Amino acid sequence: MSYLRDKKIRTSLFVYLGILCLLFCGLLVKQDLFFPAIFALLVGIFFFFYPLIRFLFGGKDSIAALATTMYIEAKALSKLSRKSKKK
């Protein structure tokens, strides 16, 4: 069990999953399924942000890095939605 505790998830896995989510989002938009597309987009963005935040936390997988990633993603999306409402 200690082997699993010491195992770090590779960054390339997050990047591949992010690309896959964004491609899936495009497919859903093409099928006019916008609500699932928004969910896929949010998950894809998370997969891109997490390795960057993890790097700032010393390269270790942790709950703090996960929470920080979610916070930054929420802040960025709220700013984008406010800007889109102004237009």
Beta strands, then each sheet from edge to edge (+ up, - down):
end
